Amino acid sequence: MKKSLVFLISFFLLMSCQYDEQIALEKGVWRAELQVANDEVLPFNFEVTSREALKIFNADEVILVNDITYLNDTVVIKTPVFEGYIEAILKDGTLKGHFIKESLDRVVPFSANANDENRFIVFGDGANQDISGNWEAVFSPDVEEDRYIAKGVFKQNGNKVTGTFRTTTGDYRYLEGAMYDNKIKLSTFDGAHAFLFTAEVKGDNMTGTFYSGNHWKEPFIAKRNDDYELPDANNLTFLKDGYKTLEFAFPDAGGNIVSLSDDQFKDKVVVVQVMGSWCPNCLDESKYYAEYYNTRSSDDIEFIALAFEYAKTKEKAFNSIKRLKDDIGIKYPILLAQYGTSSKQKAQEKLPMLNHVLSYPTSIFIDKQGEVRKIHTGFNGPATGDKFTEFKNEFTSFVEGLLNE
């Protein structure tokens, strides 16, 4: 009887494995859609390169995905670093399912078709506007508590448009889209961001809507302004009167409480990174900081990150932090400052010497005497082009100045 039962279990497991191996995403370029509203979809393209790997494309960005699993007719696609994943049923060259962020209880309908390289389907007679250049933008202009400013930076070649919106807290990373007649659509998807921008352009004015997944949308307006600049990122966050330094004590993954008074930080320049593993701008910044730290020429500088995680449990928060560290090779410590919410107000309560926590990420530069010398709000990532280069040059120059004191 036992032998028969073992045989049956082995047989069904073998048949299940054989069945799983028979299904696979078709190699080639696919067109995917996220249903962000009843009448709007967010499209993006990905290329399947093997049964377990694909590439997601956003303008110049290529995201390598090597975590694809199959169970019967279900495919699960997990993007690097971030918690979000796609779960869909594969049938006849199509995928139908959802993009899911469990910690935030967010579910967005998802579908995809093989052998389709179009991101946006262009209607009409082609573009009759060119939005290349800089745009002064305001999001949620009529709602004071939600209003914020931004700078649009775009390049247009025929119907194709690429670029980004920069804000005081960071950029919206790589946007790619199309202009048809006088209407524009831009999108990006990276496993965390699921952004769609739609707008109508009339001369030097733009009126549109911004969708973040299917949980948030807001209007925006913009006008062409080649001279427009956002406020200086070094003046937005500062220490309150009476403070000269930063104080905190948070645990690392091993349960050790770490603070700036520890020996490893004494008499050294320290860069404190306020961030979250869920944050794409933080990912861009962390990649740069990890590269700098891992190749640094001086032992007199240390980095330490304070993670503010929306994961519902401490265990899940540390798992997300570990995934980030492993995926991009971060060797400096990341402490868990908060879990269960990414509220900036709650974050400011953990760092009461700051006037506010305006942005994830925020970088705090501390000299060898332990005094805060500069606080940089937000991060201009690779999608911003010249601004990213400008930040790197400024960072290197400022840190070298502190090291030479």
C-alpha positions as CSV (number, residue, x, y, z in Angstrom):
1,M,0.0,0.0,0.0
2,K,2.8,2.4,1.0
3,K,4.7,1.6,-2.2
4,S,1.6,2.2,-4.3
5,L,1.0,5.6,-2.6
6,V,4.6,6.7,-3.1
7,F,4.3,5.6,-6.8
8,L,1.1,7.6,-7.3
9,I,2.6,10.7,-5.6
10,S,5.8,10.4,-7.7
11,F,3.7,9.9,-10.9
12,F,1.6,13.1,-10.3
13,L,4.6,15.1,-9.4
14,L,6.4,14.0,-12.5
15,M,3.4,14.7,-14.7
16,S,3.0,18.2,-13.0
17,C,6.7,19.0,-13.7
18,Q,6.4,17.8,-17.3
19,Y,3.2,19.9,-17.7
20,D,4.9,23.0,-16.2
21,E,7.9,22.5,-18.5
22,Q,5.6,22.3,-21.6
23,I,4.3,25.9,-21.0
24,A,6.5,28.9,-21.5
25,L,6.3,32.5,-22.6
26,E,6.9,32.8,-26.3
27,K,10.2,34.4,-27.1
28,G,10.1,37.8,-28.7
29,V,8.6,41.2,-27.9
30,W,5.3,41.5,-26.1
31,R,2.9,44.4,-25.6
32,A,1.5,44.7,-22.1
33,E,-1.3,46.8,-20.6
34,L,-2.2,47.8,-17.1
35,Q,-5.8,49.0,-16.7
36,V,-5.4,52.2,-14.7
37,A,-8.9,53.5,-15.4
38,N,-12.1,52.4,-17.1
39,D,-11.1,54.2,-20.2
40,E,-7.3,54.3,-19.9
41,V,-4.5,51.6,-20.2
42,L,-0.9,52.0,-19.4
43,P,1.1,50.1,-22.1
44,F,4.7,48.9,-22.0
45,N,6.9,46.4,-23.9
46,F,9.0,43.5,-22.8
47,E,11.1,41.0,-24.6
48,V,11.1,37.3,-23.6
49,T,14.7,36.0,-24.0
50,S,14.3,32.6,-22.4
51,R,11.7,30.6,-20.4
52,E,12.9,32.2,-17.1
53,A,14.0,35.7,-18.3
54,L,12.8,38.8,-20.0
55,K,13.6,42.5,-20.5
56,I,11.3,45.4,-19.7
57,F,11.8,48.6,-21.8
58,N,11.2,52.2,-20.9
59,A,12.9,54.6,-23.3
60,D,16.7,54.1,-22.7
61,E,16.1,51.9,-19.6
62,V,16.3,48.1,-19.9
63,I,15.2,46.2,-16.8
64,L,16.5,42.6,-16.6
65,V,14.0,40.2,-15.1
66,N,15.2,36.6,-14.3
67,D,12.6,35.4,-11.8
68,I,9.7,33.8,-13.9
69,T,7.9,30.8,-12.5
70,Y,5.2,28.6,-13.8
71,L,2.5,26.6,-12.1
72,N,0.1,24.8,-14.4
73,D,-1.2,27.6,-16.7
74,T,-0.2,30.4,-14.4
75,V,2.9,32.6,-14.9
76,V,4.5,34.7,-12.1
77,I,6.9,37.5,-13.1
78,K,8.9,39.1,-10.3
79,T,10.8,42.3,-11.1
80,P,14.2,43.0,-9.5
81,V,14.3,44.7,-6.1
82,F,10.7,45.7,-5.8
83,E,7.9,43.8,-4.1
84,G,5.4,44.1,-7.0
85,Y,4.8,41.1,-9.2
86,I,2.7,40.0,-12.2
87,E,0.5,36.9,-11.9
88,A,-1.3,35.9,-15.1
89,I,-2.8,32.9,-17.0
90,L,-1.0,32.0,-20.2
91,K,-3.2,30.9,-23.1
92,D,-2.7,31.0,-26.9
93,G,0.0,33.7,-26.8
94,T,-1.8,36.0,-24.3
95,L,-1.5,36.7,-20.6
96,K,-4.4,37.8,-18.5
97,G,-4.0,38.5,-14.8
98,H,-2.9,41.3,-12.4
99,F,0.0,43.4,-11.2
100,I,0.1,43.0,-7.4
101,K,1.6,44.9,-4.5
102,E,0.6,42.9,-1.4
103,S,1.8,45.3,1.3
104,L,-0.2,48.1,-0.1
105,D,-3.2,45.9,-1.0
106,R,-3.1,47.1,-4.6
107,V,-4.2,45.0,-7.6
108,V,-4.1,46.3,-11.2
109,P,-5.6,44.3,-14.1
110,F,-2.9,43.2,-16.5
111,S,-2.8,41.7,-20.0
112,A,-0.2,41.1,-22.7
113,N,0.0,39.8,-26.2
114,A,3.0,38.2,-28.0
115,N,4.5,39.6,-31.2
116,D,3.5,43.2,-30.7
117,E,6.3,45.9,-30.6
118,N,3.9,48.9,-30.5
119,R,3.8,50.7,-27.1
120,F,1.1,53.2,-28.1
121,I,-1.1,52.8,-31.1
122,V,-1.0,56.1,-32.9
123,F,-4.2,57.4,-34.5
124,G,-4.8,60.4,-36.7
125,D,-2.5,62.1,-39.2
126,G,0.6,62.1,-37.0
127,A,2.0,64.7,-34.6
128,N,1.0,68.3,-35.3
129,Q,2.9,69.6,-32.2
130,D,6.4,69.2,-31.0
131,I,7.0,69.3,-27.2
132,S,10.8,69.1,-27.2
133,G,12.3,71.3,-24.5
134,N,11.4,72.4,-21.0
135,W,8.0,72.8,-19.4
136,E,7.0,74.5,-16.2
137,A,4.3,72.2,-14.7
138,V,1.9,72.2,-11.7
139,F,0.2,69.1,-10.6
140,S,-3.2,69.2,-8.8
141,P,-3.3,73.0,-9.4
142,D,-6.7,73.5,-7.8
143,V,-6.1,71.5,-4.6
144,E,-3.8,73.2,-2.2
145,E,-2.9,70.2,-0.1
146,D,-2.0,68.1,-3.2
147,R,-0.4,70.9,-5.3
148,Y,3.2,70.6,-6.3
149,I,5.5,71.9,-9.0
150,A,7.5,70.0,-11.6
151,K,9.7,70.5,-14.6
152,G,9.0,68.5,-17.8
153,V,12.0,67.8,-20.0
154,F,11.1,66.1,-23.3
155,K,12.6,65.1,-26.7
156,Q,10.4,64.4,-29.7
157,N,11.3,62.6,-32.9
158,G,8.3,62.4,-35.2
159,N,5.6,60.7,-33.2
160,K,8.0,59.3,-30.6
161,V,8.4,61.2,-27.3
162,T,10.8,60.5,-24.4
163,G,11.7,62.4,-21.3
164,T,10.6,62.8,-17.7
165,F,9.1,65.1,-15.1
166,R,11.4,66.4,-12.4
167,T,9.9,67.4,-9.0
168,T,11.4,68.7,-5.8
169,T,11.4,65.2,-4.4
170,G,12.9,63.3,-7.5
171,D,12.1,62.5,-11.0
172,Y,9.5,60.2,-12.7
173,R,12.2,58.2,-14.3
174,Y,12.1,57.0,-17.9
175,L,8.9,58.1,-19.7
176,E,8.2,56.9,-23.3
177,G,5.3,57.6,-25.5
178,A,3.8,59.1,-28.6
179,M,2.2,62.2,-30.0
180,Y,-0.8,61.9,-32.3
181,D,-2.5,65.0,-33.6
182,N,-2.1,67.3,-30.5
183,K,-2.5,64.6,-27.9
184,I,0.3,62.9,-26.0
185,K,0.6,59.8,-23.9
186,L,3.6,58.7,-21.9
187,S,4.1,55.7,-19.7
188,T,6.7,53.8,-17.6
189,F,6.6,50.5,-15.7
190,D,9.5,49.2,-13.5
191,G,7.9,47.0,-10.9
192,A,7.2,49.9,-8.6
193,H,6.2,52.8,-10.7
194,A,3.2,52.3,-13.0
195,F,2.8,55.8,-14.4
196,L,0.7,57.1,-17.3
197,F,0.5,60.7,-18.4
198,T,-2.1,61.9,-21.0
199,A,-2.3,65.4,-22.2
200,E,-3.6,67.8,-24.9
201,V,-1.1,70.3,-26.3
202,K,-2.1,73.7,-27.7
203,G,0.9,75.7,-28.7
204,D,2.9,76.4,-25.6
205,N,0.4,75.0,-23.1
206,M,-0.4,71.5,-22.0
207,T,-3.3,70.2,-20.0
208,G,-3.4,66.6,-18.8
209,T,-3.9,63.8,-16.3
210,F,-1.4,61.8,-14.4
211,Y,-2.3,58.2,-13.4
212,S,-0.4,56.2,-10.8
213,G,-1.6,52.7,-11.1
214,N,-5.4,52.5,-10.6
215,H,-5.3,54.0,-7.1
216,W,-4.5,57.7,-7.9
217,K,-5.0,60.2,-10.6
218,E,-4.6,64.0,-10.7
219,P,-4.7,66.8,-13.3
220,F,-1.7,68.8,-14.3
221,I,-1.0,71.9,-16.4
222,A,2.2,73.0,-18.0
223,K,3.6,75.8,-20.1
224,R,6.7,75.9,-22.2
225,N,9.5,77.7,-20.3
226,D,13.1,77.0,-21.4
227,D,14.5,79.1,-18.5
228,Y,12.5,77.4,-15.7
229,E,14.3,75.8,-12.8
230,L,13.1,74.0,-9.7
231,P,14.2,75.3,-6.2
232,D,17.7,74.3,-5.1
233,A,17.6,70.8,-3.7
234,N,20.2,71.7,-1.0
235,N,17.9,74.3,0.6
236,L,14.6,72.4,1.1
237,T,15.4,70.3,4.1
238,F,17.5,71.6,7.0
239,L,18.2,71.2,10.8
240,K,15.9,73.0,13.2
241,D,17.4,75.8,15.2
242,G,19.5,74.6,18.1
243,Y,20.7,71.4,16.3
244,K,24.1,70.9,14.6
245,T,24.1,67.1,14.2
246,L,21.9,64.1,13.5
247,E,21.0,61.5,16.1
248,F,19.3,58.1,15.7
249,A,19.6,54.5,16.9
250,F,18.0,51.9,14.7
251,P,18.5,48.1,14.2
252,D,20.3,46.3,11.4
253,A,19.2,42.9,10.1
254,G,21.1,41.2,12.9
255,G,19.2,43.1,15.6
256,N,22.2,45.3,16.5
257,I,21.3,48.9,17.4
258,V,23.5,51.2,15.3
259,S,24.0,54.9,15.8
260,L,26.4,57.6,14.6
261,S,28.3,57.4,17.9
262,D,29.6,54.0,17.0
263,D,33.3,53.6,16.5
264,Q,33.0,52.9,12.7
265,F,31.7,56.5,12.1
266,K,34.0,58.4,14.4
267,D,36.3,61.0,12.8
268,K,34.9,60.1,9.4
269,V,32.8,61.9,6.8
270,V,29.3,60.2,6.8
271,V,26.6,60.2,4.2
272,V,23.2,59.3,5.7
273,Q,20.7,58.2,3.2
274,V,16.9,58.4,4.1
275,M,15.3,55.9,1.8
276,G,13.0,53.0,1.2
277,S,13.6,49.7,-0.7
278,W,10.2,50.3,-2.5
279,C,11.3,53.7,-3.9
280,P,12.6,53.9,-7.5
281,N,14.4,57.2,-7.0
282,C,16.1,55.6,-4.0
283,L,17.1,52.7,-6.1
284,D,18.8,55.0,-8.6
285,E,20.6,56.8,-5.8
286,S,21.6,53.5,-4.1
287,K,23.1,52.2,-7.3
288,Y,25.3,55.4,-7.5
289,Y,26.2,55.3,-3.8
290,A,27.0,51.6,-3.9
291,E,29.3,52.1,-6.8
292,Y,31.0,55.0,-5.1
293,Y,31.3,53.2,-1.8
294,N,32.6,49.9,-3.3
295,T,35.3,51.7,-5.3
296,R,36.1,54.6,-2.9
297,S,39.7,55.6,-2.6
298,S,39.5,56.9,1.0
299,D,38.7,55.0,4.2
300,D,37.6,58.2,5.9
301,I,34.1,58.1,4.5
302,E,31.1,55.9,5.5
303,F,27.6,55.5,4.2
304,I,24.6,54.4,6.2
305,A,21.0,54.1,5.0
306,L,17.8,54.5,7.1
307,A,15.0,52.5,5.5
308,F,11.4,53.6,6.0
309,E,9.4,50.6,4.8
310,Y,5.7,50.1,4.1
311,A,6.0,46.3,4.5
312,K,3.5,45.2,7.2
313,T,5.9,43.2,9.3
314,K,9.5,43.7,10.5
315,E,10.5,40.4,8.8
316,K,9.1,41.4,5.4
317,A,10.8,44.8,5.7
318,F,14.2,43.2,6.3
319,N,13.5,40.8,3.5
320,S,12.9,43.7,1.1
321,I,16.1,45.4,2.4
322,K,18.1,42.2,1.8
323,R,16.8,41.9,-1.7
324,L,17.8,45.5,-2.5
325,K,21.3,44.9,-1.0
326,D,21.8,41.7,-2.8
327,D,20.5,42.8,-6.2
328,I,22.7,45.9,-6.5
329,G,25.6,45.0,-4.3
330,I,25.2,47.4,-1.4
331,K,27.9,46.8,1.2
332,Y,27.2,49.7,3.6
333,P,24.6,49.2,6.4
334,I,20.9,49.7,5.9
335,L,19.0,50.1,9.2
336,L,15.2,49.6,9.6
337,A,13.9,53.0,10.8
338,Q,10.2,52.3,10.3
339,Y,7.9,49.6,8.9
340,G,4.2,49.4,8.3
341,T,4.0,52.9,6.6
342,S,6.1,55.1,4.4
343,S,4.5,58.2,5.9
344,K,6.9,61.2,5.7
345,Q,5.2,62.7,8.8
346,K,6.0,59.5,10.8
347,A,9.5,59.6,9.4
348,Q,10.0,63.1,10.6
349,E,9.0,62.0,14.1
350,K,11.9,59.5,14.0
351,L,14.3,62.4,12.9
352,P,12.9,65.3,14.9
353,M,15.9,67.5,14.3
354,L,14.9,67.9,10.7
355,N,12.4,70.6,9.7
356,H,10.6,67.8,7.7
357,V,11.2,64.7,5.7
358,L,10.1,66.0,2.3
359,S,11.4,63.2,0.1
360,Y,12.6,59.7,-0.2
361,P,15.5,59.8,-0.8
362,T,17.2,62.6,1.2
363,S,20.9,62.6,1.8
364,I,22.5,64.2,4.9
365,F,26.2,65.0,4.7
366,I,28.1,65.0,8.0
367,D,31.7,66.1,8.5
368,K,34.5,64.5,10.6
369,Q,33.5,66.5,13.7
370,G,29.9,65.1,13.5
371,E,28.2,68.3,12.2
372,V,25.7,68.3,9.4
373,R,27.1,70.3,6.5
374,K,24.5,69.8,3.8
375,I,21.1,68.1,3.2
376,H,20.2,67.2,-0.3
377,T,16.4,66.5,-1.0
378,G,15.4,64.1,-3.7
379,F,17.5,62.6,-6.4
380,N,18.0,63.4,-10.1
381,G,18.5,60.0,-11.6
382,P,19.8,58.8,-15.0
383,A,16.6,59.7,-16.8
384,T,17.3,63.4,-16.2
385,G,20.5,63.3,-18.3
386,D,22.5,66.5,-17.6
387,K,21.0,66.9,-14.1
388,F,22.3,63.4,-13.1
389,T,25.8,64.3,-14.3
390,E,25.6,67.6,-12.5
391,F,24.6,65.8,-9.2
392,K,27.5,63.3,-9.5
393,N,30.0,66.1,-10.1
394,E,28.6,68.1,-7.2
395,F,28.6,65.1,-4.9
396,T,32.2,64.2,-5.7
397,S,33.4,67.8,-5.2
398,F,31.6,68.3,-1.9
399,V,32.7,65.0,-0.4
400,E,36.3,65.5,-1.4
401,G,36.1,68.9,0.2
402,L,34.9,67.4,3.5
403,L,37.6,64.6,3.3
404,N,40.3,67.2,2.9
405,E,39.4,69.2,5.9
